[in-house]
Amino acid sequence: MNRNLPQTGAIGKGSTSSYGPTVGTVTNQIQYGSMNIAHGAHPSSRSHQIPPERTLNSRPSKFDRVEVTSPVLRRNSVQRALTDNTTIRTRLSSQDRTSLVYYPSAFVISIESKLMHGGLTGLANLGNTCFMNSVLQCLSNTKPLLLFCFDDNLESSLNSSTTSVMKGVLMKEFATLIRRMWSSTESRSIVSPSQFKNQIARFAPRFTGYYEQDSQEFLRYLLQGLHEDVNRVKKKSTPTKIDEKAEEQMHEKNRAKLSWDRYLSTDNSMIVEIFVGQLKSTLECCYCGYQSITFDPFWDLSVPLPRNKSTSTLQQCIQLFMSKEELDGNEKAMCAKCKQKRRCTKKFSIQKCPEILVLHLKRFSQSRGRTKLNTMIDFPITDLRLNDLTDVLSESYEGPAPVYSLFGVSNHSGTPYTGHYTAACKHPFQSKWHEFNDSR
Ligand SMILES: [Zn+2]
């Protein structure tokens, strides 16, 4: 089947017959990055250089899983990757603007030319580790993260305090692996992620065994582990008391900002800057109309697939996730005003878009055993605009909404029990698409 990239900007368009008549759940994880500038090749201009692990008898890798989109690196991110905040501020105040702009761009140019022909290195399959390898390939092509791994000051960013379980070791091992993946300019090279996997096993023992795992779950664990390892907050703070009454009186925009600052007071890292956004949830009492509003950070959005439809679009899935849901029966929620459980509506919207947006298509269903939905989902390669969708961005959303372009997909094919993960990624410097498949 269509084992290469979608030809038309649609993912997995075509027949679902390769899945067979039985259900197999696959989770489609899509990761998009917020782009400030549109970049990337037109879909028709990509090449298909396939790393070595792909073999002719590989299982069908229908394009049905995760996408990662990458934003163009903002100059600020480069600066951050280069120096710490203090240095930037000092430089700004000294009005040495020329060197401030010049130095980072020189850094980027030299790194870009160094990495221009790298990154086409395969990862050895250590036995059912395709879920890990597909995520690693997507992250390897996440430009701001890649540049962070090559930052000369990375060592000094490592957090060995009590706010990190791994004391910087996971990030160090991750960066070592990424550097190895980018050091060869041969497109047929291969490296083993075993050392990295050993550290993952220490951090999250559930990924120790050689079993099929969910790549979305793995991605979330990994990013949080990496975040802890470079968290700038080195002291566990006592939780601040929230004055709910006072906050309710505040303008929503200020409340969101306060909530975000509270989050940054415990979790503040380069990884947060790249991947974390803020979600607003509104719980409204159907009886008295009282609204309880909360703001929470999110690392990815797990969007549901429309039921009873054989095809849909990514935008429709996002819309569905953000649509009002009624909570009734056992799900009734406590209304702060009525002081009793009431029928309520719940609604999500985005308060703050992340730089890199990770979207996960919820193909796996836990009901009636583990099953997979085979609904075909069309998704845009470029120009995913959240502000074109109804009620997806919060009313108090600030600033221009980002335009996202796709740069990576972690794709699951097969059934929940015998599936296989591959990755399709857009090279951050050549803008060509490549498929990574460690099937053997
Ligand atoms: Zn009420």
Residues whose N, C-alpha, C, O or C-beta is under 5 A from the ligand:
A	BS01	ZN	C285 Y287 C288 G289 Y290 C335 K337 C338
